[in-house]
């Protein structure tokens, strides 16, 4: 949770972040390996495919689990927020 704290996530939201962090990448199962494993910079189309993984992950988790209220929305919101702030150039260009 160090990253959440460093990004200024309020204490009350850190539990939600903890839960969301466990599931945020599950949606990558729907992104082709050729995109996920591509060395180097992604094309705009490939980046658009990567950006679909949090929403797909939320659908997968909703279909199979009953997590704490509010945790699933956090899968998408926290992933987008942390990815932008944690990428080397600050604009989401990082992988992962």
C-alpha positions, 0 to 999 in steps of 0.5 A, spaced: 500 500 500 506 504 499 504 506 492 497 508 494 499 512 500 505 515 496 499 517 491 495 520 496 490 515 497 486 517 503 486 512 509 479 510 508 480 508 501 486 504 502 482 497 503 478 498 497 485 499 493 488 493 497 482 489 494 482 492 487 490 491 487 488 483 487 484 483 481 485 489 477 490 485 472 485 479 471 482 482 465 488 481 461 486 474 460 482 478 454 488 481 451 492 477 446 499 475 448 502 478 442 500 485 445 501 483 452 508 481 451 510 485 445 517 488 446 517 496 445 512 501 444 505 499 443 501 502 437 494 506 438 490 500 437 494 495 441 494 501 447 486 501 446 486 493 447 490 494 453 486 499 456 480 494 456 483 490 461 480 493 467 473 493 465 473 486 463 477 484 469 471 487 473 466 483 469 470 477 470 470 478 478 463 480 478 461 474 475 464 470 480 465 473 487 461 477 492 467 482 494 466 488 499 461 493 496 465 498 492 471 494 491 469 492 484 469 500 481 475 501 484 478 495 480 477 500 474 478 507 477 485 505 481 488 501 475 487 507 471 489 512 476 495 508 479 497 507 472 498 514 470 501 516 476 506 510 476 508 510 469 515 512 467 513 518 463 506 519 467 502 518 461 500 511 462 505 509 457 508 504 462 507 496 461 503 492 466 
